Amino acid sequence: MEAEVGDWLVVKGPIVDRCERRGLITEVRSADGTPPFVVRWLDTGHEAMVFPGPDALVVTAAEQRSADEQARERMSQTQATIRGS
C-alpha cells in the first residue's frame, strides 16, 4: 500500500451495521509512500498516525471525487423516483 499527501484512506466497515470510515492523508512518514500515514478522519476531525489493515485502501483525490459524484447522482435519482411515486 502506497500513498501521497492528499490521497484518502478508506476503511471498510468491519460489520454490517458499521459504515466505512474515510480520512484525508495529511502526512506520509516514509520516503517510498508506505505506512504509517497521518490521517485526519472526516467523521471526527481527529488526526492520528495509522498503520492500515487489510480492510483499508488508498484512493487518489480524483478517484474519491468521482466516487462522491456517483453517489450524489444515485441519491438524486432515488429521490426523484420517490417524489414521482
DSSP file (Angstrom, degrees, kcal/mol; ACC not computed):
  #  RESIDUE AA STRUCTURE BP1 BP2  ACC     N-H-->O    O-->H-N    N-H-->O    O-->H-N    TCO  KAPPA ALPHA  PHI   PSI    X-CA   Y-CA   Z-CA
    1    1 A M              0   0    0      0, 0.0     2,-0.3     0, 0.0    56,-0.0   0.000 360.0 360.0 360.0 127.3    0.0    0.0    0.0
    2    2 A E        +     0   0    0     32,-0.2     2,-0.3    56,-0.1    32,-0.2  -0.953 360.0 175.2-129.5 150.3    1.4    3.4   -1.1
    3    3 A A        -     0   0    0     30,-2.1     2,-0.3    -2,-0.3    57,-0.0  -0.950  18.6-146.6-147.7 165.3    0.0    6.9   -0.7
    4    4 A E    >   -     0   0    0     -2,-0.3     3,-2.3    23,-0.0    21,-0.2  -0.919  45.3 -82.7-127.5 157.4    0.7   10.5   -1.2
    5    5 A V  T 3  S+     0   0    0     -2,-0.3    21,-0.2     1,-0.3     3,-0.1  -0.402 119.8  35.0 -57.0 133.4   -0.4   13.5    0.8
    6    6 A G  T 3  S+     0   0    0     19,-2.7    -1,-0.3     1,-0.4    20,-0.1   0.185  91.2 116.1 100.8 -14.7   -3.9   14.4   -0.4
    7    7 A D    <   -     0   0    0     -3,-2.3    18,-2.8    18,-0.2    -1,-0.4  -0.293  64.1-119.2 -74.4 171.0   -5.0   10.8   -1.0
    8    8 A W  E     -AB  24  59A   0     51,-3.2    51,-2.6    16,-0.2     2,-0.6  -0.932   9.6-146.0-117.4 137.8   -7.8    9.3    1.0
    9    9 A L  E     -AB  23  58A   0     14,-3.0    14,-2.2    -2,-0.4     2,-0.5  -0.913  18.0-167.4 -99.8 123.4   -7.6    6.3    3.3
   10   10 A V  E     -AB  22  57A   0     47,-3.0    47,-2.3    -2,-0.6     2,-0.6  -0.958   4.5-166.3-115.8 122.8  -10.9    4.3    3.2
   11   11 A V  E     -AB  21  56A   0     10,-3.2    10,-2.8    -2,-0.5    45,-0.2  -0.942  20.4-132.8-110.8 118.0  -11.5    1.7    5.9
   12   12 A K        -     0   0    0     43,-2.7     7,-0.1    -2,-0.6     8,-0.1  -0.365  33.1 -93.7 -69.2 146.6  -14.4   -0.6    5.1
   13   13 A G        -     0   0    0      1,-0.2     7,-0.2     5,-0.1    -1,-0.1  -0.413  28.4-148.0 -61.8 127.2  -16.9   -1.3    7.9
   14   14 A P  S    S+     0   0    0      0, 0.0     2,-0.3     0, 0.0    -1,-0.2   0.712  80.4  33.9 -73.5 -19.0  -15.9   -4.5    9.7
   15   15 A I  S >  S-     0   0    0      3,-0.2     3,-1.7     4,-0.1    -2,-0.0  -0.908  91.9-103.8-134.0 163.4  -19.5   -5.4   10.5
   16   16 A V  T 3  S+     0   0    0     -2,-0.3    -3,-0.1     1,-0.3    -1,-0.1   0.856 115.8  45.3 -56.8 -43.8  -22.8   -5.0    8.6
   17   17 A D  T 3  S+     0   0    0      2,-0.1     2,-0.5    -3,-0.0    -1,-0.3   0.336  97.3  84.1 -89.6  10.5  -24.2   -2.1   10.6
   18   18 A R  S <  S-     0   0    0     -3,-1.7    -3,-0.2    -5,-0.0    -5,-0.1  -0.955  72.4-140.6-113.8 125.1  -21.0    0.0   10.7
   19   19 A C        -     0   0    0     -2,-0.5    -4,-0.1     1,-0.1    -2,-0.1  -0.234  30.2 -85.3 -78.8 168.9  -20.3    2.2    7.7
   20   20 A E        -     0   0    0     -7,-0.2     2,-0.4    -8,-0.1    -8,-0.2  -0.289  39.4-134.0 -68.9 160.5  -16.9    2.8    6.1
   21   21 A R  E     -A   11   0A   0    -10,-2.8   -10,-3.2    -3,-0.1     2,-0.4  -0.947  17.4-163.4-119.9 138.6  -14.6    5.4    7.5
   22   22 A R  E     +A   10   0A   0     -2,-0.4    20,-2.5   -12,-0.2    21,-0.5  -0.962   9.4 175.5-126.9 139.9  -12.7    7.9    5.4
   23   23 A G  E     -AC   9  41A   0    -14,-2.2   -14,-3.0    -2,-0.4     2,-0.4  -0.999  30.4-119.4-143.9 146.4   -9.8   10.1    6.2
   24   24 A L  E     -AC   8  40A   0     16,-2.3    16,-2.6    -2,-0.3     2,-0.7  -0.690  29.0-128.0 -82.6 128.8   -7.5   12.6    4.4
   25   25 A I  E     + C   0  39A   0    -18,-2.8   -19,-2.7    -2,-0.4    14,-0.2  -0.699  34.0 170.9 -79.4 114.9   -3.9   11.6    4.4
   26   26 A T  E     +     0   0A   0     12,-2.7     2,-0.3    -2,-0.7    13,-0.2   0.578  63.9  20.3-102.4 -14.3   -2.1   14.7    5.6
   27   27 A E  E     - C   0  38A   0     11,-1.4    11,-3.0   -23,-0.1     2,-0.5  -0.966  55.5-156.8-157.1 138.4    1.4   13.2    6.0
   28   28 A V  E     - C   0  37A   0     -2,-0.3     9,-0.2     9,-0.2   -23,-0.1  -0.982  11.0-160.5-115.5 121.4    3.3   10.1    4.7
   29   29 A R        +     0   0    0      7,-1.9     2,-0.3    -2,-0.5     8,-0.1   0.590  66.6  66.0 -82.6 -11.4    6.1    9.2    7.1
   30   30 A S  S >  S-     0   0    0      4,-0.6     3,-1.1     6,-0.3    -2,-0.0  -0.823  76.4-130.4-114.6 153.7    8.2    7.1    4.7
   31   31 A A  T 3  S+     0   0    0     -2,-0.3    -1,-0.1     1,-0.2    -2,-0.0   0.777 107.8  53.0 -68.8 -27.3   10.1    8.1    1.5
   32   32 A D  T 3  S-     0   0    0      2,-0.1    -1,-0.2    -3,-0.0    -3,-0.0   0.378 116.0-109.3 -93.6   5.8    8.6    5.3   -0.5
   33   33 A G  S <  S+     0   0    0     -3,-1.1   -30,-2.1     1,-0.3    -2,-0.1   0.544  74.1 132.5  84.1   7.5    4.9    6.2    0.3
   34   34 A T        -     0   0    0    -32,-0.2    -4,-0.6     1,-0.2    -1,-0.3  -0.475  51.2 -40.2 -88.6 164.1    4.3    3.2    2.6
   35   35 A P  S    S+     0   0    0      0, 0.0    -1,-0.2     0, 0.0     2,-0.1  -0.129  87.9  76.8 -59.5 158.6    2.6    3.4    6.0
   36   36 A P        -     0   0    0      0, 0.0    -7,-1.9     0, 0.0     2,-0.3   0.404  61.8-178.9 -84.2 159.1    2.4    4.8    8.5
   37   37 A F  E     -CD  28  50A   0     13,-2.3    13,-3.5    -9,-0.2     2,-0.6  -0.915  28.7-129.9-119.5 148.1    0.2    7.7    7.4
   38   38 A V  E     -CD  27  49A   0    -11,-3.0   -12,-2.7    -2,-0.3   -11,-1.4  -0.907  36.6-171.1 -94.9 125.3   -1.1   10.7    9.4
   39   39 A V  E     -CD  25  48A   0      9,-2.9     9,-2.2    -2,-0.6     2,-0.7  -0.944  24.7-149.7-124.7 135.9   -4.8   10.8    8.7
   40   40 A R  E     -CD  24  47A   0    -16,-2.6   -16,-2.3    -2,-0.4     7,-0.2  -0.927  28.2-138.5-102.2 111.5   -7.5   13.4    9.5
   41   41 A W  E  >  -C   23   0A   0      5,-2.6     4,-2.6    -2,-0.7     3,-0.3  -0.490   2.6-146.4 -74.0 133.9  -10.7   11.4    9.9
   42   42 A L  T  4 S+     0   0    0    -20,-2.5    -1,-0.1    -2,-0.2   -19,-0.1   0.860  94.6  55.6 -67.4 -36.3  -13.8   13.1    8.4
   43   43 A D  T  4 S+     0   0    0    -21,-0.5    -1,-0.2     1,-0.2   -20,-0.1   0.771 128.4  12.5 -72.8 -24.4  -16.2   11.8   11.0
   44   44 A T  T  4 S-     0   0    0     -3,-0.3    -2,-0.2     2,-0.2    -1,-0.2   0.600  86.6-128.7-124.5 -19.1  -14.4   13.3   14.0
   45   45 A G     <  +     0   0    0     -4,-2.6     2,-0.2     1,-0.3    -3,-0.1   0.423  61.7 142.8  78.4  -1.9  -11.7   15.7   12.6
   46   46 A H        -     0   0    0     -5,-0.1    -5,-2.6    -6,-0.1     2,-0.4  -0.486  44.0-142.8 -74.0 138.4   -9.2   13.8   14.8
   47   47 A E  E     +D   40   0A   0     -7,-0.2     2,-0.3    -2,-0.2    -7,-0.2  -0.863  28.7 164.3-101.6 138.5   -5.7   13.3   13.4
   48   48 A A  E     -D   39   0A   0     -9,-2.2    -9,-2.9    -2,-0.4     2,-0.5  -0.991  42.3-110.2-149.3 152.8   -3.9   10.1   14.1
   49   49 A M  E     -D   38   0A   0     -2,-0.3     2,-0.4   -11,-0.2   -11,-0.2  -0.758  44.4-163.1 -82.4 130.9   -1.0    8.0   12.8
   50   50 A V  E     -D   37   0A   0    -13,-3.5   -13,-2.3    -2,-0.5    -2,-0.0  -0.955  29.1-166.5-127.0 134.3   -2.4    5.0   11.1
   51   51 A F        -     0   0    0     -2,-0.4    -2,-0.0   -15,-0.2     0, 0.0  -0.904  38.4-135.3-108.7  95.1   -0.9    1.6   10.1
   52   52 A P        -     0   0    0      0, 0.0   -41,-0.0     0, 0.0    -2,-0.0  -0.153  15.5-146.5 -60.8 143.8   -3.8    0.5    7.7
   53   53 A G    >   -     0   0    0      4,-0.0     3,-1.6     1,-0.0     0, 0.0  -0.233  39.1 -80.5 -94.2-171.7   -5.0   -3.1    8.0
   54   54 A P  T 3  S+     0   0    0      0, 0.0    -1,-0.0     0, 0.0   -43,-0.0   0.632 125.1  64.0 -69.5 -13.5   -6.3   -5.4    5.3
   55   55 A D  T 3  S+     0   0    0    -43,-0.1   -43,-2.7   -44,-0.0     2,-0.3   0.317  92.7  84.6 -90.4   8.9   -9.7   -3.7    5.4
   56   56 A A  E <   -B   11   0A   0     -3,-1.6     2,-0.3   -45,-0.2   -45,-0.2  -0.789  52.1-176.7-113.5 153.3   -8.3   -0.4    4.2
   57   57 A L  E     -B   10   0A   0    -47,-2.3   -47,-3.0    -2,-0.3     2,-0.5  -0.986  21.5-130.2-143.0 155.0   -7.5    1.0    0.8
   58   58 A V  E     -B    9   0A   0     -2,-0.3     2,-0.4   -49,-0.2   -49,-0.2  -0.899  24.9-176.1-105.0 131.1   -5.9    4.2   -0.5
   59   59 A V  E     -B    8   0A   0    -51,-2.6   -51,-3.2    -2,-0.5    -2,-0.0  -0.958  25.8-115.2-124.7 147.2   -7.7    6.2   -3.2
   60   60 A T     >  -     0   0    0     -2,-0.4     4,-2.4   -53,-0.2     5,-0.2  -0.279  31.0-107.7 -72.5 164.5   -6.5    9.3   -5.0
   61   61 A A  H  > S+     0   0    0      1,-0.2     4,-2.4     2,-0.2     5,-0.2   0.898 121.8  51.4 -59.2 -40.6   -8.3   12.6   -4.6
   62   62 A A  H  > S+     0   0    0      1,-0.2     4,-2.2     2,-0.2    -1,-0.2   0.904 109.2  49.4 -65.0 -41.5   -9.6   12.3   -8.2
   63   63 A E  H  > S+     0   0    0      2,-0.2     4,-2.3     1,-0.2    -1,-0.2   0.898 111.7  49.3 -63.7 -39.7  -10.9    8.7   -7.6
   64   64 A Q  H  X S+     0   0    0     -4,-2.4     4,-2.7     2,-0.2    -2,-0.2   0.906 109.2  51.5 -67.6 -41.1  -12.6    9.9   -4.4
   65   65 A R  H  X S+     0   0    0     -4,-2.4     4,-2.4     2,-0.2    -2,-0.2   0.920 111.2  48.8 -59.5 -43.4  -14.2   12.9   -6.2
   66   66 A S  H  X S+     0   0    0     -4,-2.2     4,-2.3     2,-0.2    -2,-0.2   0.920 111.9  47.9 -63.2 -44.5  -15.5   10.5   -8.9
   67   67 A A  H  X S+     0   0    0     -4,-2.3     4,-2.2     1,-0.2    -2,-0.2   0.903 112.0  50.1 -63.3 -40.9  -17.0    8.1   -6.3
   68   68 A D  H  X S+     0   0    0     -4,-2.7     4,-2.4     2,-0.2    -2,-0.2   0.905 110.3  50.0 -64.2 -41.1  -18.6   11.0   -4.4
   69   69 A E  H  X S+     0   0    0     -4,-2.4     4,-2.3     2,-0.2    -2,-0.2   0.905 110.1  50.3 -64.4 -41.4  -20.2   12.3   -7.6
   70   70 A Q  H  X S+     0   0    0     -4,-2.3     4,-2.4     1,-0.2    -1,-0.2   0.901 110.6  49.8 -63.1 -40.4  -21.5    8.9   -8.5
   71   71 A A  H  X S+     0   0    0     -4,-2.2     4,-2.3     2,-0.2    -2,-0.2   0.905 110.2  50.2 -65.5 -41.2  -23.0    8.6   -5.0
   72   72 A R  H  X S+     0   0    0     -4,-2.4     4,-2.5     2,-0.2    -2,-0.2   0.902 110.7  50.1 -62.6 -40.4  -24.7   12.0   -5.3
   73   73 A E  H  X S+     0   0    0     -4,-2.3     4,-2.4     2,-0.2    -2,-0.2   0.921 110.3  49.2 -65.0 -43.6  -26.1   11.0   -8.7
   74   74 A R  H  X S+     0   0    0     -4,-2.4     4,-2.4     1,-0.2    -1,-0.2   0.906 111.8  49.7 -61.0 -41.0  -27.5    7.8   -7.3
   75   75 A M  H  X S+     0   0    0     -4,-2.3     4,-2.7     2,-0.2    -2,-0.2   0.913 110.3  50.0 -64.7 -42.6  -29.1    9.7   -4.4
   76   76 A S  H  X S+     0   0    0     -4,-2.5     4,-2.3     1,-0.2    -2,-0.2   0.909 111.5  48.6 -62.0 -42.5  -30.6   12.3   -6.8
   77   77 A Q  H  X S+     0   0    0     -4,-2.4     4,-2.2     2,-0.2    -1,-0.2   0.905 111.9  49.1 -64.6 -41.5  -32.1    9.5   -8.9
   78   78 A T  H  X S+     0   0    0     -4,-2.4     4,-2.3     2,-0.2    -2,-0.2   0.921 111.7  48.4 -63.8 -44.3  -33.5    7.8   -5.8
   79   79 A Q  H  X S+     0   0    0     -4,-2.7     4,-2.6     1,-0.2    -2,-0.2   0.893 110.7  51.2 -63.4 -39.8  -35.0   11.0   -4.5
   80   80 A A  H  X S+     0   0    0     -4,-2.3     4,-1.8     1,-0.2    -1,-0.2   0.897 110.1  50.0 -63.5 -39.6  -36.6   11.7   -7.9
   81   81 A T  H  X S+     0   0    0     -4,-2.2     4,-0.8     2,-0.2    -2,-0.2   0.916 111.2  48.5 -64.2 -43.4  -38.1    8.2   -8.0
   82   82 A I  H >< S+     0   0    0     -4,-2.3     3,-0.9     1,-0.2    -2,-0.2   0.925 111.9  48.6 -63.9 -45.0  -39.5    8.6   -4.5
   83   83 A R  H 3< S+     0   0    0     -4,-2.6    -1,-0.2     1,-0.2    -2,-0.2   0.837 109.7  53.9 -63.7 -32.3  -41.0   12.0   -5.4
   84   84 A G  H 3<        0   0    0     -4,-1.8    -1,-0.2     1,-0.2    -2,-0.2   0.633 360.0 360.0 -78.2 -12.9  -42.5   10.6   -8.6
   85   85 A S    <<        0   0    0     -3,-0.9    -1,-0.2    -4,-0.8    -2,-0.1   0.478 360.0 360.0 -75.9 360.0  -44.3    7.7   -6.8
